[in-house]
């Protein structure tokens, strides 16, 4: 497996352009059967419309790409079958929530989701609601997903200016660090109280990351690569001070 590459980016130039995805068209029957099988195990799965990317270009401080809409069943099959169409990527935003004590706050995905047990920052594959004037609003996607999953609103954190885009095979994870002014244990209590009020929360619990030892095998490699960079930068800064 190719190691992730991290790009520090100031501008996302992501446009929407309809595209007839050959993989989804040519394997329609197989995809439908696969989704039916997945729903037997996870009945809450819903086959809505999502956005996938094509033709990513990193140039200077800019990431450019074209996005098209597809159904979730096609994306799920493409992922589960090992990303057979290498011309397509899943490009999504992640709000890297960091508290006043330096700890990062992640969520453990609930059993009724397609990523049960995995540990991430709040995130989601972009969908049609993230298209604004023909462009993909990844920042807006981060704000929405964070509020849906944790109850936090934009007034609860400060968003850093730059993006940390982690290119890892068929995925490009676009991290934006979100600085929260409270300590991580207080944040955990607040989010878990919000989860307790939800009928079917996307998160089963909260996982705090203070140092490398808090990274686990339940985290995807693009996430641990980003965290290793950030935790290493903090350690180096501490050594110099």
N, C-alpha and C positions, 0 to 999 in steps of 0.2 A: 504494500500500500504506500502511495506517495504521501510524504509528510505534508501537513498543511502549510500554506504560505500566508503570512499575515501582512496586509497592506494598510498603511495609515492613510486615510482618505478624508478629504474635506467636502467633496461633491459627489452625489449620486445622480447620474443621468440615465434614468430608467424609464423607457417609453413603452406604451402598450401598442401592440400591432397584432391583429388576428392572424392565426396560423393554424393550418390543418395538420395536426400532429400525426404523422404516419403510424407511429407506434400505437396510438390509441385507436386509430381507424382500422388498422390491419389486424389487431388482436382484440377486437371488441368483445367477441364471445368468450375468450379466455379471461379477459379482465372482469367481465360480468360474473363468471363462475368463481373467480378468485375473491371478488368482493362479497359474494353470497356466502362463501366459506368463512371469510373473516367476520361477517356479521353474525354467524352462528356462535362464534366465540365471544364477540364483542357487539351485542345488539344495538348499542347506542351509536355506532358509526353511522354517519350521514354522508350521502354522496352529493355534496354541494360543488359549486364551481370555485376553483382556486386558480392561482397564477403561477406559471413556471417561466423560467428565463432561457434565453438563447444569446449566443454571440457576445459573451462578456469580454470587455477590454479594460485592462488597468493601464492608465496612461497618466503619468505624473501623479497628481493628487485627486484623480477622478476615476470613478468606475462607471462605465457605460454598458448598457445591455438592452435587449428587447424582450418584453414579456408578452405572453399569450395566455388565454384562458383554457382550462381543461377541467375535466371532472376529477373529484377526489379519488374515485375508484381507479382511474387510470394512473394517477400519481402514486397511489398506494401499491399497485401492481408493479409499476416501474421500479419503485424502491425495494419492494420485497423480492423481486427477481434479480436484484443486483445491478440496477441501472443499465439495462441493455442499450438504450439510446444515449450515447455519450455526447450528443449535440445539445442536450437539454440539461439545465441545472435547476436545483431548488434554491432560490435566493430569498432569504427571509431576514427580518430584523430581530435582534435580541436586546432587551434592556438589561444591561449588567448593573444591577442595583447594588451599590456599595454604601454601607452605613458609616456613621461618624467614627466608629471604632476600627474602621478598615475592613471589616468582614463583608463578604459578598453574600447575597441572599438568593438562593435558588429554590425551585419547587420540585417535589417528587410527583410524577404524573400518576393520576388515578387509574384504577383498574378498567374503567369503562372507556378509556381513550386508546388510540392506536399505538401509543408509546408507553404503555403501562409500565411503571417502575423506573422509567428513565428519569434522569435528573438534568434539568435545564434552568436557564433563566426563562421567565415568562416570554413566550414567543408563539408565532403561528405562521404557517404558509400564507402569503398575501392572497387576498381574494378580491372580488369585483368592487367591494366597498373601498378598496385602497387605490382605485383609479381616480385621479383628479385632473381634468383637462388633458387627458391622454398620457399622463405621467403616473408612475407608481410612487405612492407616498409611504415609504418605509418608516419614516418617523411617526406618522400617524398610526401605522400598524402597531408599532411598539407601544405607543400611548394607549391604544384601545386594548391590546392584549394584556398589558399590565393591569389596567383597571378591571377587566373581566376576570382575571385570574386571582388578583390580590386585593382589589378594592382601592388601590392607590390611585390618586389623580395627579395631574401635572403640578399642582401646588405642593405635593409632598416630596418633591425631589428637584434637583437641578441637572439638566442634561448637558453633558460636555459637548463641545463644538464638533470634534472630529469623530469619524467612524474608524473602527478597527475591523476590516473585512478579512475574514479567514476563508481562503479558498482551499477546499478539501475535496477533490474529486468532483462528485456530482452535486456538492453543496457549496454555497457561498453564504456564510453567516455574517451578517452585518451588525456588529456590536456597537452599542452606544452606551457609554458609562453614565449611570444616573446616580448622582450624589444625594443621599438622604441625610438629614441633620440629626437623626436619632440613632442610638446604639442598636446593634443587631438583635439582642434579646428582646428589646422593646418592640422592634419591628416584627420579630417572630410572633410575639403575643398578638400584635395588632392584626397580622395577616391570618393567623390561625383562628382568631375570633371571627374574621370575615368569612373564612371557609366554613365555619360551623353554622353560619346563617344561610348558606347556599344549599339548595336541594340536591344538586349533583355537581359539586365542584370539580374543576379540571385537575386540581392539585390535591394529593392525599396528605401532604405535609410539607414542611420547610426544612431545607438543608443549608446550613451555614458553612462557608468556606473562609477560614482564617489563614491557612497555610497549605502547602503542597500535600500534607498528610490528609487533608479533608477531601481531596479529589478521589473519585471512585471509578470502578469499571462500569458503573451505570451511566456515566457521562460520555457523550460522543467525543471522538478525538478532536474535532474542531473546537469544542468547548474547552477541553483540558489544555490544548495548545494556547488558546487565548489566556487562560488562567495562569499557566506557567509563565507566560510573558509578563502579565500584570503583577503576579506575586514576586517574580524575580526582580522586576523593576523597583518594587517597594522595598525589597530586601537590600538592593544595591543602594537605594536612596538612604536607608537607615544606616548602612555601613559608612556612608560618606558624611553623615551628620554628626 
